[in-house]
Amino acid sequence: TDNPGTSTDDSAEEDEEEEEEEGFGCEDVNGEETENQQANAEESGSRAAGVLHTEALNGKEASYKLYCEKCKAIQKTRGSELVTPRRLSRGRLQVQLEADVSCECSVTGLVFEATERVLVQYSILSWSKFAGFLENSWKFAGPIFNVETVNKSASVLKSIQFPHCVCLAHPENEMTFGVLHIKGKRPCIEPTVDHSGSHVKWNVTSLSPVGPIIRTTQPVDRHGVVLVYKQLGSSPHNYSFHIYLAANSTSDIKDISKQVQACKNRYIKIDKPPTCKLDEGTYRLLSEPEGEIKPQVCLFPISSPLLLIRKLEVLLRLFKNTFFFLSRCRS
């Protein structure tokens, strides 16, 4: 169903594509440091700007706040009250909504507006289960959620704003936002009523798996993240890393977290300024000092989240003052 949604304007010429490079470094960690010492590192105070620190992987959703210089997107909706959800079992979250008050979840970025007092429960889903429903140039534009009201009809929810990861720096690119709504195991593409640099607004019709999508025939710039995990218990002279490229979407980030937890070895996440701009294409990773990187290039397949093939494995013989450089390969 090709229902119309909110669209961007269609006007100017395309900018010439340039190769972009992002660099990020890692602080010195003694090769003989124990796992407890590494875990304690995350409890230390604030670090100097540009210096990274490690934190233990705890399986909770990562939420990266965003400010994009190119499109001026700020991951904060105007006029919404920021609320901290209650965590339930099986990854579910819960918030208490009041009538005619706009509330933004501090974990997921979801913004709810209700016509009366109601409890709302929701969880982050994986696009790998629903991507097959996207056709006719539709692509996922942000995380997908399962949303439910407790002991009340879905009609008490007036609207939901979904965070999206599309960079709107080029309004001349013709794009149309929509929402994929799964009704009785059948997909329905519904129109949005508004969008901003960070959110897509949808008037609630019923509740079930639902998430923002975008239709375009052109490449789409994404607000992305580069996630770095270091293997614990490595040799004092060899350090192993997993580096992932992902959209700045809690669905993507949760999928990667699950994959890391399923690894035979234990990993800790290395914190860094995580956000960047990613377009569909091929990226190359380099390290300084030079390390063994497999593969040296990887795809960032926005339109196909069915396989997490955006992972690179790095083996280094030094960890002190290590820097990674990510650049997009020219087509």
C-alpha positions in Angstrom: 0.0 0.0 0.0 1.6 3.3 -1.1 0.0 5.7 1.3 1.6 9.2 1.3 3.5 10.4 4.3 5.4 13.6 5.2 7.8 14.5 2.4 10.9 16.6 2.0 11.1 19.4 -0.6 12.4 18.8 -4.1 14.6 21.5 -5.5 18.4 21.9 -5.6 21.2 20.0 -7.4 23.0 17.2 -5.7 26.4 17.9 -4.0 29.4 16.1 -5.4 30.2 13.0 -3.4 33.4 13.1 -1.4 35.2 10.4 0.5 34.8 11.0 4.3 37.1 9.8 7.0 36.4 9.5 10.7 39.2 8.8 13.3 38.8 7.4 16.8 41.4 6.3 19.3 41.8 4.1 22.4 43.5 4.9 25.7 46.4 2.9 27.0 45.4 -0.3 28.8 48.0 -2.4 30.4 48.1 -5.8 28.8 48.2 -7.5 32.2 45.3 -5.6 33.6 42.7 -7.9 35.1 39.0 -8.0 34.1 38.1 -6.5 37.5 40.4 -3.6 36.9 38.9 -3.1 33.4 35.4 -3.2 34.8 36.4 -0.7 37.5 37.6 1.7 34.9 34.0 2.6 33.9 33.3 3.7 37.5 36.0 6.4 37.5 35.2 10.0 37.1 34.9 12.0 33.8 37.7 11.7 31.4 39.5 14.3 29.3 37.8 15.2 26.1 38.7 12.9 23.3 39.8 10.1 25.6 37.8 6.8 25.5 36.9 4.6 28.4 35.6 1.0 28.7 32.4 -0.2 30.1 31.1 -3.7 30.8 28.6 -5.0 28.4 25.3 -5.4 30.4 22.8 -6.2 27.6 20.8 -3.0 28.2 19.8 -0.8 25.3 22.4 1.8 24.2 20.9 5.2 23.7 23.1 7.7 21.8 22.1 11.3 21.9 22.6 13.1 18.7 23.5 16.5 17.4 24.2 16.7 13.7 26.0 19.7 12.4 24.9 19.0 8.8 21.1 18.9 9.4 21.0 20.5 12.9 19.1 17.5 14.2 18.9 17.4 18.0 17.7 14.2 19.7 15.2 16.0 21.9 11.7 16.9 21.0 10.4 20.4 21.9 7.8 20.6 24.6 8.1 17.0 25.7 8.6 15.9 29.3 11.6 13.5 29.6 10.6 10.4 31.6 12.6 7.4 32.8 10.8 4.2 32.1 10.4 1.3 34.5 12.2 -1.9 33.3 10.1 -5.0 33.1 11.0 -8.6 32.2 12.0 -9.7 28.7 13.3 -6.3 27.8 10.0 -4.5 28.1 9.7 -0.9 29.3 6.8 0.9 31.0 5.7 4.5 31.4 2.7 6.1 33.1 1.2 8.7 30.8 -1.1 11.5 31.9 -3.8 13.1 29.8 -2.7 15.7 27.2 1.0 15.6 28.3 3.7 14.8 25.8 6.3 12.4 27.3 9.6 11.3 25.8 11.2 8.0 27.0 14.8 8.7 28.1 15.9 5.2 26.9 14.3 4.8 23.4 13.5 8.4 22.4 9.8 7.4 21.8 7.4 10.3 22.4 3.8 9.5 23.5 0.7 11.7 23.8 -2.5 10.3 25.4 -6.0 11.6 25.8 -6.3 10.1 29.3 -4.2 8.5 32.0 -2.8 5.2 30.8 0.1 2.7 31.4 2.1 2.0 28.2 4.4 -1.0 27.8 6.8 -1.3 24.9 9.9 -3.2 23.7 12.5 -2.8 21.0 12.2 -5.3 18.1 14.6 -6.4 15.4 14.1 -5.3 11.8 15.4 -8.7 10.7 11.9 -10.1 11.4 10.1 -7.4 9.4 12.4 -6.2 6.6 10.8 -8.6 4.1 7.6 -6.6 4.3 9.4 -3.5 2.8 8.9 -3.1 -1.0 8.7 -0.4 -3.7 11.8 1.6 -2.5 10.7 1.6 1.2 13.6 1.3 3.7 13.6 1.3 7.4 14.4 4.7 8.9 14.7 4.0 12.7 13.9 1.4 15.3 10.8 -0.8 15.3 8.8 -1.3 18.5 6.0 -3.4 20.0 3.7 -1.0 21.9 0.8 -2.0 24.1 -1.6 -0.2 26.5 -2.4 -1.8 29.8 -6.2 -2.6 30.4 -7.2 0.2 28.0 -8.0 0.6 24.3 -5.2 1.8 22.0 -7.5 4.7 21.2 -6.4 6.5 24.3 -3.0 7.0 22.6 -3.3 10.1 20.4 0.1 9.9 18.7 3.6 8.4 18.9 6.8 10.0 17.7 9.4 7.5 16.6 13.1 8.5 16.5 14.6 8.2 13.1 18.2 8.0 11.9 17.9 9.8 8.5 20.1 12.9 8.0 18.0 15.6 6.4 20.9 17.8 5.4 19.8 17.7 1.8 16.1 18.6 1.6 16.4 18.6 -2.2 16.5 14.8 -2.1 12.9 13.6 -2.5 12.0 11.4 0.4 8.7 10.3 2.0 8.3 9.1 5.5 5.8 6.5 6.5 5.2 3.9 9.2 5.2 0.1 8.8 2.3 -1.2 10.9 1.9 -5.0 11.3 -1.8 -5.8 11.7 -2.7 -9.4 12.2 0.7 -10.5 10.7 0.0 -8.4 7.7 2.0 -5.3 6.8 0.3 -2.0 6.3 2.2 1.2 5.3 0.5 4.2 7.0 1.1 7.9 6.5 2.9 10.1 9.0 1.5 13.5 10.0 4.8 15.3 10.6 8.6 14.9 10.9 11.6 16.7 12.3 15.3 16.2 12.1 15.1 13.5 14.7 11.5 12.1 14.9 8.6 10.9 12.8 5.0 11.6 14.1 2.2 9.1 13.6 -1.4 9.2 14.7 -2.2 5.9 16.4 -4.7 3.7 14.7 -4.1 0.5 16.6 -1.1 -1.1 18.4 1.2 -3.8 17.2 4.8 -3.9 15.9 5.3 -0.4 14.3 8.3 1.6 13.1 9.4 4.4 10.9 10.3 3.8 7.2 11.3 6.0 4.3 10.7 5.8 0.5 13.3 7.1 -1.8 15.2 6.0 -5.0 18.3 7.9 -4.0 21.1 7.0 -1.5 20.2 8.1 2.0 22.6 9.7 4.5 22.2 8.1 8.0 23.1 9.2 11.5 25.2 6.2 12.4 27.4 4.8 15.1 30.7 2.9 15.1 30.7 0.4 18.0 34.0 -0.9 19.3 34.3 -4.0 21.5 37.6 -5.3 23.0 38.1 -9.0 23.8 38.8 -9.7 27.5 41.5 -12.1 28.5 43.6 -11.5 25.4 47.3 -12.1 25.3 49.3 -9.3 26.9 50.8 -8.5 23.5 47.9 -9.2 21.2 44.6 -7.4 21.4 41.4 -8.4 19.6 38.6 -6.1 18.7 35.2 -6.3 17.0 34.1 -3.1 15.2 30.6 -2.6 14.0 28.9 -0.1 11.7 25.3 0.6 12.5 22.5 3.0 12.1 21.9 5.2 15.2 18.9 3.0 15.9 18.2 1.0 19.0 17.0 -1.9 16.9 20.4 -2.1 15.2 22.3 -1.6 18.4 20.3 -4.2 20.3 20.9 -6.7 17.5 24.7 -6.1 17.7 24.7 -6.3 21.5 23.0 -9.8 21.3 25.5 -10.9 18.7 28.4 -9.8 20.9 26.9 -11.6 23.9 26.6 -14.8 21.9 30.4 -14.8 21.1 32.4 -17.5 22.7 34.8 -14.9 24.2 33.8 -12.1 26.5 34.0 -8.5 25.2 33.8 -5.1 26.8 32.6 -2.0 24.9 35.0 0.8 24.4 33.2 4.1 24.7 34.0 6.8 22.1 32.1 9.8 20.6 29.9 7.3 18.7 27.9 9.3 16.2 28.9 9.8 12.6 27.2 10.1 9.2 26.9 6.9 7.2 25.7 6.4 3.6 24.9 3.1 1.9 28.2 1.8 0.5 31.5 0.2 1.2 33.8 1.4 4.0 37.5 0.7 4.7 39.0 0.5 8.2 42.7 1.4 8.9 44.6 1.3 12.2 47.6 3.2 13.6 49.8 1.3 14.4 49.0 -1.1 11.6 47.1 -4.2 12.6 45.5 -7.2 11.0 42.0 -6.3 9.9 39.5 -8.8 8.5 37.9 -7.8 6.2 39.6 -4.5 5.4 36.3 -3.3 3.8 32.7 -3.9 4.7 29.3 -3.0 3.4 26.8 -0.8 5.2 23.6 -2.4 3.9 20.8 -0.1 5.1 18.2 -1.7 3.0 19.1 -5.3 4.2 19.3 -5.7 8.0 18.7 -9.4 7.7 22.4 -10.2 8.2 24.8 -8.3 10.5 27.7 -8.2 8.0 28.9 -4.8 9.1 31.5 -6.3 11.5 35.3 -6.0 11.2 37.7 -8.0 13.3 41.0 -6.4 14.3 44.1 -8.0 15.8 46.8 -5.6 17.2 50.1 -6.2 18.8 49.9 -2.8 20.6 47.1 -1.1 22.4 48.7 2.1 23.6 47.7 5.2 21.6 45.9 3.1 19.0 43.7 4.9 16.4 41.2 3.6 13.9 40.3 5.4 10.7 37.1 4.7 8.8 36.6 6.0 5.3 34.0 5.4 2.6 35.4 3.9 -0.6 34.7 5.8 -3.7 32.4 4.0 -6.2 
